[in-house]
Amino acid sequence: MSLGVITAVIASGYGVMFTVLDDYRDRFGISESRLGMIVGIGFLASFLAQVFLAPLADRGHARAIVVVGLLVNFCGLVTLAFGQTTAVLLLGRFVMGIGLGLAFPAIRRLVILGDPQRLGDNLGLLLAADVAGFAVGPLLSALVVGPIGLPAPFLMIAGASLLSIFIILRITVEERPEVESSKLAFDLLKNKPYAAAVCMGVAVFVMIGTFDALWVVMLDDLNASEWIANVGITLFVLPMIFLAERGGRLAQQIGPFKVGPAGLVLGAVYMLMYGLLPSALVMLAVGILHGFTDSLTVSSSAVAVGMVTPEHRHAGGQGLLGGVQTLSAGAIAVVAGFLYETYGRFPAYAVCSIVMLILAATAFLLSGSHRSETPSEEVDLNAPSTAVTGHA
């Protein structure tokens, strides 16, 4: 899956950055608050690119947008490799976020229109590639930073980004400019099924933002061994690498507006349990089960957007979804951290669970008659706009 390889390459740079934050602090004297700014500006950049630039892919430029995204990602990675000050690292992280925000929606457009009959499978594979790439980043850092140096993992992935350009150029794409597509996708929110899909996607990232912000801190406060925190994150994402394709297929066969809300309700239960369980080992067991459940359900929002978005708006629709998700994760991480510090573990996770349940119920209600429909019923298989030959 060529586009999956590109997705994994881009995601791996994101994984590396998170594992070297302590090196930036120890070697260059960058404070924790400034490290937070470096992380946060990437989310902001990705949001801006996915909302304001990604719709350009709907105007006959999807493959070109992926190439530009890879080049921009390359520049950001090189900047991060050699940056030693807050200002330079902020610039590198911002540029890297723009590259990611450009490439991902355009890749999804090519996947959706390249093989509509396998919409769920292919979007699930993209999720698996995204997670696998993110997981490779820390492993690469562990292997090469010590022997070779801090710039090494960034430069390796930067080189892989350049090589990925040859992959996208080998994919034959017939495109025509979509004169009906608007520059921005906010008007799609007037479509209730699309708004329902966005609600599902935001709920997933509310869960992710809370989990990421509190997991390690919570286990440390419970005096858990460091390996539990590290292994817990690995075991949580590992099922997605192997089951995400099956989860996308499940959403396509049963209907994303059935699978998505059901998965979110289960996710809300798991998050509430993290606020109540007494020991780290029990939490680890629940986390493994949580990972399996999410693997089979979290693709539903992207599948739903692909199902209800007009053909000439796929990149814009996926971009707005991704942008709002990114922004939501950043915002909830701040809220969760405040609640945890001020009121404790249970209130922080309880608020996350309540928000997830509200969003799941809203998505279920807004989906209306689309609740029982599947992508195969909604996608025009004879659409002439874009044809992709080769492996999606």
C-alpha positions as CSV (number, residue, x, y, z in Angstrom):
1,M,0.0,0.0,0.0
2,S,2.0,2.9,-1.4
3,L,0.0,5.7,0.3
4,G,0.2,3.8,3.6
5,V,4.0,3.9,3.4
6,I,4.0,7.6,2.9
7,T,1.6,8.0,5.8
8,A,3.9,6.0,8.0
9,V,6.9,8.0,7.0
10,I,5.3,11.3,8.0
11,A,3.9,9.9,11.2
12,S,7.3,8.5,12.3
13,G,8.8,12.0,12.4
14,Y,6.1,13.0,14.8
15,G,6.9,10.0,17.0
16,V,10.6,10.9,17.1
17,M,10.0,14.4,18.2
18,F,8.1,13.3,21.4
19,T,11.0,11.0,22.4
20,V,13.7,13.6,22.3
21,L,12.1,16.4,24.3
22,D,14.1,15.5,27.3
23,D,17.3,15.7,25.2
24,Y,16.3,19.3,24.2
25,R,15.9,20.1,27.9
26,D,19.1,18.5,29.1
27,R,21.4,19.5,26.2
28,F,20.1,22.9,25.3
29,G,18.5,24.1,28.6
30,I,15.0,24.5,27.1
31,S,12.4,24.6,29.9
32,E,9.4,22.4,30.1
33,S,7.0,25.3,29.4
34,R,8.9,26.1,26.2
35,L,8.9,22.4,25.2
36,G,5.1,22.5,25.6
37,M,5.0,25.4,23.2
38,I,7.1,23.4,20.7
39,V,4.7,20.5,20.9
40,G,1.6,22.8,20.8
41,I,2.6,24.9,17.8
42,G,2.7,21.7,15.7
43,F,-0.9,21.0,16.5
44,L,-1.8,24.5,15.6
45,A,0.1,24.3,12.3
46,S,-1.6,21.0,11.4
47,F,-5.0,22.5,12.1
48,L,-4.4,25.5,9.9
49,A,-3.1,23.4,7.0
50,Q,-5.8,20.9,7.2
51,V,-8.6,23.5,7.3
52,F,-7.3,26.2,5.0
53,L,-4.9,24.5,2.6
54,A,-6.1,20.9,2.3
55,P,-9.1,21.8,0.1
56,L,-6.7,22.6,-2.7
57,A,-6.4,18.9,-3.2
58,D,-10.1,18.9,-4.3
59,R,-9.3,21.2,-7.2
60,G,-7.3,18.7,-9.2
61,H,-4.1,18.8,-7.3
62,A,-4.2,15.9,-4.8
63,R,-1.0,14.3,-5.9
64,A,0.9,17.6,-6.1
65,I,-0.3,18.5,-2.6
66,V,1.1,15.3,-1.3
67,V,4.5,16.1,-2.9
68,V,4.5,19.6,-1.4
69,G,3.6,18.2,2.0
70,L,6.5,15.8,1.8
71,L,8.9,18.5,0.8
72,V,7.6,20.8,3.6
73,N,7.9,17.9,6.1
74,F,11.5,17.4,4.9
75,C,12.4,21.0,5.7
76,G,10.8,20.8,9.1
77,L,12.6,17.6,10.0
78,V,16.0,19.1,9.0
79,T,15.3,22.2,11.1
80,L,14.5,20.1,14.1
81,A,17.6,18.0,13.5
82,F,20.0,20.9,13.9
83,G,17.9,23.3,16.0
84,Q,19.3,24.2,19.5
85,T,17.2,27.2,20.5
86,T,13.5,27.6,21.2
87,A,12.9,29.8,18.2
88,V,14.5,27.4,15.7
89,L,12.7,24.4,17.2
90,L,9.4,26.3,17.1
91,L,10.0,27.0,13.4
92,G,10.9,23.4,12.6
93,R,7.9,22.0,14.5
94,F,5.5,24.6,12.8
95,V,6.8,23.7,9.3
96,M,6.6,20.0,10.1
97,G,3.0,20.4,11.2
98,I,2.1,22.2,7.9
99,G,3.6,19.3,5.9
100,L,1.5,16.8,7.8
101,G,-1.6,18.9,7.5
102,L,-1.1,19.2,3.7
103,A,-0.4,15.6,3.0
104,F,-2.8,13.6,5.1
105,P,-6.2,14.9,3.7
106,A,-4.9,14.7,0.1
107,I,-3.8,11.0,0.7
108,R,-7.2,10.2,2.1
109,R,-8.9,11.8,-1.0
110,L,-6.8,9.6,-3.3
111,V,-7.6,6.5,-1.2
112,I,-11.4,7.2,-1.1
113,L,-11.7,7.8,-4.8
114,G,-9.2,5.2,-5.9
115,D,-11.2,2.3,-4.7
116,P,-14.7,3.3,-3.3
117,Q,-15.7,-0.4,-2.8
118,R,-12.9,-0.8,-0.2
119,L,-13.4,2.6,1.5
120,G,-13.4,1.1,5.0
121,D,-10.6,-1.3,4.5
122,N,-8.3,1.3,2.9
123,L,-9.0,4.0,5.5
124,G,-8.4,1.4,8.2
125,L,-5.1,0.6,6.6
126,L,-4.1,4.3,6.6
127,L,-4.9,4.4,10.3
128,A,-2.7,1.3,10.8
129,A,0.1,2.9,8.8
130,D,-0.2,6.1,10.9
131,V,0.0,4.2,14.2
132,A,2.8,2.0,12.9
133,G,4.8,5.0,11.8
134,F,4.3,6.8,15.1
135,A,5.5,3.6,16.9
136,V,8.6,3.3,14.8
137,G,9.7,6.9,15.7
138,P,10.6,6.1,19.3
139,L,12.3,2.8,18.4
140,L,14.5,4.6,15.8
141,S,15.4,7.3,18.4
142,A,16.4,4.6,20.9
143,L,18.6,2.9,18.3
144,V,20.5,5.8,16.8
145,V,20.5,8.9,19.1
146,G,23.1,7.4,21.4
147,P,25.6,6.0,18.9
148,I,25.1,8.6,16.1
149,G,23.7,11.7,17.7
150,L,20.4,13.7,18.2
151,P,20.1,14.8,14.5
152,A,20.2,11.2,13.2
153,P,16.6,10.0,13.5
154,F,15.3,13.3,12.1
155,L,17.7,13.2,9.1
156,M,16.9,9.5,8.4
157,I,13.1,10.3,8.3
158,A,13.8,13.4,6.2
159,G,15.6,11.2,3.7
160,A,12.7,8.8,3.7
161,S,10.3,11.8,3.0
162,L,12.3,12.6,-0.1
163,L,12.3,9.0,-1.3
164,S,8.5,8.9,-0.7
165,I,8.1,11.6,-3.4
166,F,9.1,8.9,-5.9
167,I,6.4,6.7,-4.6
168,I,3.6,9.2,-5.1
169,L,4.9,10.2,-8.5
170,R,4.7,6.5,-9.6
171,I,1.0,6.4,-8.8
172,T,-1.0,7.2,-12.0
173,V,-3.7,9.8,-11.1
174,E,-6.2,11.2,-13.6
175,E,-7.6,14.4,-12.1
176,R,-9.7,17.3,-13.2
177,P,-10.2,20.6,-11.4
178,E,-13.4,20.6,-9.4
179,V,-14.8,24.0,-10.1
180,E,-17.6,23.4,-7.6
181,S,-15.3,22.8,-4.7
182,S,-14.9,25.8,-2.3
183,K,-11.7,26.8,-0.7
184,L,-12.9,26.1,2.9
185,A,-15.0,23.2,4.2
186,F,-16.9,24.9,7.0
187,D,-20.1,24.9,5.0
188,L,-20.1,21.1,5.2
189,L,-21.0,21.4,8.9
190,K,-24.5,22.4,7.7
191,N,-24.9,18.8,6.6
192,K,-26.1,16.9,9.7
193,P,-24.5,13.6,8.8
194,Y,-21.2,15.3,8.2
195,A,-21.5,17.1,11.5
196,A,-22.3,13.7,13.1
197,A,-19.1,12.3,11.7
198,V,-17.1,15.2,13.0
199,C,-18.6,14.7,16.5
200,M,-17.4,11.1,16.4
201,G,-13.9,12.2,15.4
202,V,-13.7,14.9,18.0
203,A,-14.8,12.4,20.7
204,V,-12.0,10.0,19.7
205,F,-9.4,12.8,20.1
206,V,-10.9,14.0,23.4
207,M,-10.1,10.5,24.6
208,I,-6.6,10.5,23.0
209,G,-5.8,14.0,24.4
210,T,-6.8,13.0,27.9
211,F,-5.0,9.6,27.7
212,D,-1.8,11.2,26.5
213,A,-1.8,14.0,29.0
214,L,-2.5,11.8,32.1
215,W,-1.3,8.2,31.5
216,V,2.4,8.6,32.5
217,V,1.7,11.1,35.2
218,M,-1.0,9.0,36.7
219,L,1.1,5.9,36.8
220,D,4.0,7.8,38.3
221,D,1.7,9.1,41.1
222,L,0.7,5.5,41.7
223,N,4.3,4.5,42.1
224,A,4.2,2.2,39.1
225,S,7.3,0.9,37.5
226,E,8.5,2.9,34.5
227,W,8.1,-0.1,32.2
228,I,4.4,-0.3,32.9
229,A,3.9,3.2,31.4
230,N,6.1,2.5,28.4
231,V,4.7,-1.0,27.7
232,G,1.2,0.3,28.3
233,I,1.4,2.8,25.5
234,T,3.0,0.2,23.2
235,L,0.3,-2.4,24.0
236,F,-2.4,0.1,23.5
237,V,-1.4,1.0,19.9
238,L,-0.2,-2.4,18.8
239,P,-3.7,-3.9,18.1
240,M,-4.4,-0.9,15.7
241,I,-1.5,-1.9,13.5
242,F,-3.1,-5.4,12.9
243,L,-6.8,-4.7,13.4
244,A,-7.4,-1.2,12.0
245,E,-8.1,-2.5,8.5
246,R,-10.7,-4.9,9.9
247,G,-12.2,-2.1,11.9
248,G,-12.6,0.0,8.8
249,R,-14.2,-2.9,7.0
250,L,-16.6,-3.3,10.0
251,A,-17.6,0.3,9.7
252,Q,-18.2,-0.2,6.0
253,Q,-20.3,-3.3,6.4
254,I,-22.4,-2.4,9.4
255,G,-22.4,1.4,9.0
256,P,-20.0,3.9,10.6
257,F,-22.8,5.7,12.4
258,K,-23.6,2.4,14.3
259,V,-20.0,1.3,14.9
260,G,-18.7,4.7,15.8
261,P,-21.1,5.7,18.7
262,A,-21.0,2.2,20.1
263,G,-17.2,2.3,20.2
264,L,-17.3,5.7,21.9
265,V,-19.6,4.5,24.6
266,L,-17.2,1.7,25.4
267,G,-14.3,4.1,25.3
268,A,-16.0,6.4,27.7
269,V,-16.5,3.4,30.1
270,Y,-12.8,2.6,29.9
271,M,-11.8,6.2,30.5
272,L,-14.0,6.3,33.6
273,M,-12.4,3.1,34.8
274,Y,-8.9,4.7,34.6
275,G,-10.2,7.2,37.2
276,L,-11.3,4.5,39.6
277,L,-9.0,1.4,39.3
278,P,-6.7,1.0,42.3
279,S,-3.5,-0.4,40.7
280,A,-1.3,0.1,37.7
281,L,-1.4,-3.5,36.6
282,V,-5.2,-3.6,36.5
283,M,-5.1,-0.4,34.5
284,L,-2.6,-2.0,32.1
285,A,-5.0,-4.9,31.6
286,V,-7.9,-2.5,30.9
287,G,-5.7,-0.5,28.6
288,I,-4.9,-3.6,26.4
289,L,-8.7,-4.3,26.2
290,H,-9.3,-0.7,25.4
291,G,-6.7,-0.8,22.6
292,F,-8.5,-3.8,20.9
293,T,-11.9,-2.1,21.1
294,D,-10.6,1.2,19.6
295,S,-8.8,-0.7,16.8
296,L,-12.2,-1.9,15.6
297,T,-14.1,1.4,16.0
298,V,-12.0,4.6,15.6
299,S,-11.9,4.4,11.8
300,S,-15.6,5.1,11.7
301,S,-15.4,8.9,11.7
302,A,-13.1,8.9,8.6
303,V,-15.3,6.3,6.9
304,A,-18.4,8.3,7.7
305,V,-16.9,11.5,6.3
306,G,-15.9,9.6,3.1
307,M,-19.5,8.3,2.9
308,V,-21.4,11.6,3.3
309,T,-19.0,14.2,1.8
310,P,-19.6,15.1,-1.9
311,E,-17.0,13.6,-4.2
312,H,-15.5,16.9,-5.1
313,R,-15.0,17.9,-1.4
314,H,-13.3,14.8,0.0
315,A,-9.9,16.5,0.8
316,G,-11.7,19.5,2.4
317,G,-14.0,17.3,4.4
318,Q,-11.2,15.0,5.7
319,G,-9.0,18.1,6.3
320,L,-11.7,19.8,8.4
321,L,-12.2,16.6,10.4
322,G,-8.5,16.2,11.0
323,G,-8.0,19.9,11.9
324,V,-10.8,19.9,14.5
325,Q,-9.6,16.6,15.9
326,T,-6.1,18.0,16.4
327,L,-7.4,21.2,18.0
328,S,-9.7,19.2,20.3
329,A,-6.8,17.0,21.5
330,G,-4.7,20.0,22.4
331,A,-7.5,21.7,24.2
332,I,-8.6,18.7,26.2
333,A,-5.0,17.9,27.2
334,V,-4.8,21.3,28.9
335,V,-8.2,20.8,30.6
336,A,-7.3,17.3,31.7
337,G,-4.0,18.4,33.2
338,F,-5.7,21.2,35.1
339,L,-8.4,18.9,36.5
340,Y,-5.9,16.3,37.5
341,E,-3.7,18.7,39.3
342,T,-6.6,20.6,41.0
343,Y,-9.2,18.0,41.7
344,G,-7.5,14.6,41.2
345,R,-7.7,11.5,38.9
346,F,-11.4,10.7,39.0
347,P,-12.7,14.1,38.0
348,A,-10.3,14.4,35.1
349,Y,-11.3,11.1,33.6
350,A,-15.0,11.6,34.5
351,V,-15.1,14.9,32.5
352,C,-13.6,13.1,29.5
353,S,-16.1,10.3,29.7
354,I,-19.0,12.7,29.9
355,V,-17.8,14.8,27.0
356,M,-17.4,11.6,24.9
357,L,-20.9,10.4,25.8
358,I,-22.4,13.7,24.8
359,L,-20.6,13.7,21.5
360,A,-21.5,10.1,20.8
361,A,-25.2,10.8,21.5
362,T,-25.1,13.9,19.4
363,A,-23.5,12.0,16.5
364,F,-26.2,9.3,16.8
365,L,-29.0,11.8,16.7
366,L,-27.5,13.9,13.8
367,S,-26.9,10.9,11.6
368,G,-30.6,10.4,11.2
369,S,-31.5,8.3,8.1
370,H,-27.8,7.7,7.4
371,R,-27.6,5.6,10.6
372,S,-28.4,2.4,8.8
373,E,-26.5,3.2,5.6
374,T,-23.1,2.0,4.5
375,P,-20.5,3.6,2.3
376,S,-21.3,1.2,-0.6
377,E,-24.7,2.7,-0.7
378,E,-23.5,6.2,-0.7
379,V,-20.4,6.4,-3.0
380,D,-20.9,6.7,-6.7
381,L,-18.7,4.0,-8.1
382,N,-18.7,5.4,-11.6
383,A,-17.6,8.9,-10.6
384,P,-15.2,10.3,-13.3
385,S,-13.4,12.9,-11.2
386,T,-10.4,11.0,-10.0
387,A,-9.0,7.6,-10.9
388,V,-6.0,6.1,-9.2
389,T,-4.1,3.1,-10.5
390,G,-1.6,1.2,-8.5
391,H,-1.7,0.2,-4.9
392,A,-3.7,2.6,-2.6
